[in-house]
Amino acid sequence: MPDNNRLPPGQRGTQVIQHTQTLHHGPIPSPDDFAAYNRVLPGAADRILKMAEGQATHRQGLERFAVRGDFYKAIMGTILGYIAFGGAMFGAIYLLLHDKPIESLATFIVALGSAFGPKIYVDFFQPKPPAQLPDESA
């Protein structure tokens, strides 16, 4: 098996090409660039760091606000749903106790439909994306 890492005998020492590439990706410049900024404008590196820190603090604050908002929205939806369900059930019982059986039954059905209808819809009627369908090849 030939050694692929060596040049053939006639081409040894003819030409060597070396390519070096440095990449930097991030919110702040590389250390070499910091030094260059400070040479051009003393204190610029400190200002760049303060700007990056301020931006990070701002972004984290917005993310914290969004997460808290989503949490409170979910909690309030659940609480208000329970209140509406309890109110409808109370209304059904009240109507039943005051000799209104048809209205009581209708209120009871509406309360149950409101409570369990979305779950039934999602589980049985809502179209599923292709990734969630069971594998039919098995």
C-alpha positions in Angstrom: 0.0 0.0 0.0 1.6 3.4 -1.0 2.1 6.0 1.6 -0.3 8.8 0.7 1.4 11.4 2.9 4.6 11.5 0.9 5.2 13.1 -2.5 6.4 10.9 -5.4 10.3 10.9 -5.7 10.4 13.3 -8.6 8.3 16.1 -6.9 10.0 16.2 -3.5 10.9 19.7 -2.4 9.3 21.5 -5.3 6.6 23.5 -3.6 4.9 23.7 -0.2 1.7 25.8 0.3 0.7 26.6 3.8 -2.6 28.3 4.6 -3.4 29.6 8.1 -6.8 30.9 8.9 -8.1 32.3 12.2 -11.8 32.7 12.8 -13.4 34.4 15.7 -17.1 34.4 16.5 -18.6 36.0 19.5 -20.2 39.1 20.9 -16.8 40.7 21.7 -13.7 41.0 19.6 -10.7 38.7 19.9 -7.9 39.6 22.4 -5.7 40.9 19.5 -8.4 43.2 18.3 -8.9 44.5 21.9 -5.3 45.5 22.0 -5.6 47.2 18.6 -8.7 49.1 19.8 -6.9 50.3 22.9 -3.9 51.4 20.8 -6.2 53.5 18.6 -8.4 54.9 21.3 -7.3 54.3 25.0 -10.2 52.9 27.0 -12.0 51.5 24.0 -11.7 47.9 25.1 -13.4 48.7 28.4 -16.2 50.5 26.6 -16.7 47.5 24.3 -16.9 45.2 27.3 -19.4 47.5 29.1 -21.5 47.6 25.9 -21.5 43.8 25.6 -22.3 43.4 29.3 -25.2 45.9 29.0 -26.6 44.1 26.0 -26.4 40.7 27.7 -28.1 42.1 30.8 -30.8 43.7 28.7 -31.4 40.4 26.7 -31.5 38.3 29.9 -34.1 40.7 31.4 -36.3 40.5 28.3 -36.1 36.7 28.4 -36.9 36.6 32.1 -39.9 38.9 31.4 -41.1 36.7 28.6 -40.8 33.5 30.6 -42.6 34.9 33.6 -45.3 36.2 31.3 -45.8 32.8 29.7 -45.9 31.2 33.2 -48.5 33.7 34.5 -50.6 33.4 31.4 -50.7 29.6 31.7 -51.5 29.8 35.4 -54.2 32.4 34.9 -55.8 30.4 32.1 -56.0 27.3 34.3 -57.4 29.3 37.2 -60.0 31.1 35.1 -60.9 27.8 33.5 -61.5 26.2 36.9 -63.6 29.2 38.0 -65.7 29.1 34.9 -66.2 25.3 35.2 -67.1 25.7 38.9 -69.5 28.5 38.1 -71.2 26.5 35.4 -71.5 23.5 37.7 -72.9 25.7 40.5 -75.4 27.1 37.9 -76.5 23.6 36.9 -77.1 22.6 40.5 -78.9 25.8 41.3 -81.2 25.4 38.3 -81.8 21.7 39.2 -82.8 22.7 42.8 -85.2 25.3 41.5 -87.3 23.0 39.4 -85.6 23.7 36.0 -84.3 20.2 35.0 -83.9 20.9 31.3 -82.0 24.1 31.8 -79.9 22.4 34.5 -79.0 19.6 32.1 -78.1 22.0 29.3 -75.9 24.0 31.7 -74.2 20.7 32.9 -73.5 19.6 29.3 -72.1 23.0 28.4 -69.9 22.9 31.5 -68.6 19.4 30.7 -68.1 20.3 27.1 -66.2 23.4 27.9 -64.0 21.5 30.4 -63.3 18.3 28.3 -64.1 19.4 24.8 -60.7 20.9 24.0 -58.9 17.7 25.1 -61.3 15.5 23.1 -60.8 17.6 20.1 -57.0 17.5 20.3 -56.9 13.7 20.9 -59.5 12.6 18.4 -60.3 15.2 15.8 -57.4 17.6 15.3 -55.3 16.6 12.3 -51.8 15.4 13.3 -48.6 16.4 11.5 -47.0 13.6 9.5 -44.2 13.3 12.1 -46.7 12.3 14.8 -48.5 9.6 12.8 -47.7 6.0 13.7 -45.3 4.1 11.5 -47.4 2.0 9.1 -44.5 0.0 7.8 -44.2 -2.1 11.0 
